Amino acid sequence: MKPNILLIYTGGTIGMMMDPETKALKAFDFSELLVHIPEIKQLDCHIDTYSFDHPLDSSDMNLKEWRKLGDVIHERYDDYQGFVVLHGSDTMSYTGSTLSFMFENLTKPIILTGSQLPIGDLRTDAKENLITSVQLASQQDHGKPVIREVCIYFEYQLYRANRTAKMNADHFEAFSSPNYPPLAISGVHLNIDKRRLWDWPGNDPAIEVVKDDATKMRYRPELVNDVVVLKLFPGITPKVVSAICNIAGLQGIILETYGSGNAPTEGWFIETLKTALSRDIRIVNVTQCVGGAVSMGKYETSIQLKSLGLVSGKDMTTEAALAKMMYLLHHTSSLPDFRYYFETSLRGEVTE
Ligand code: ASP
């Protein structure tokens, strides 16, 4: 039996055309996009398509649009063996990370892809990205999908989405996954490294309440976005840190620190964080470095953060940490629970 694949178009460069008036790229009709890629009819699967009514530049992605995308997949989950989501590359790593938390115990692939050049461009990277994504989403073993996680496919590499970050605005190779190797490489052969694929262990906080049926796919679309990313820089002032920590209703801060999780040792900085923590704001320490991990206590400049009780983002990307925070703020109520699940790998997003 040929697998059924749902191709979802949310927007992005892949389907954009130049606006004759402004000369800027803007999203256009999905049917136009398919005209440029008749080859997909030759693939060994049945493809249905779904398009957002108003395709987006992914800079306009937000919780409402994530919910819409999640609902589209969830409502059709049983009808398809795999999902390919066409999405702008700008926020693709955020969307991929968020979807990975929204879909617990995923049993099918959700592969996000897009392109750096529109599909109508002669030199476009869109065709290869789209065709190979569909092929990857169609891979079956004994009638079951081989890939059971949220991925990004771009420029010959398949990555775990919640390990990626967009690292280049111009190159076809737009993404990197600094702390986890690619899951598959597309060359002459489509080589999937099965040892690297995610096999969910069922250690999600939300699972605790459904022990009776812990292996079922669960759709968890609820997210809390009263959060902020605070990137440190030499010279950051008390005024700025205090203004951010005192945002009304704030529930979580992703603190982007230096190196292996280091920050200023000045009294005002530590006191401001302490006050925020006493107001039940969760603070997660992630590194500004592209690769590597937070290790609080390694340097004198992170000892205080450790004793204050900051949660370690370990080797998580900022994108994944943000998505996980939005997810866990809804699913946990105490700091120890939040810390435990944050520092535990729920979807392969962190090295334990
Ligand atoms: N600005 C575009 C977007 O993210 C870029 C892209 O598609 O790669 O929607």
Residues whose N, C-alpha, C, O or C-beta is under 5 A from the ligand:
A	BS01	LIG	G12 T13 I14 L56 D57 S58 S59 H87 G88 S89 D90 T91 G114 S115 Q116
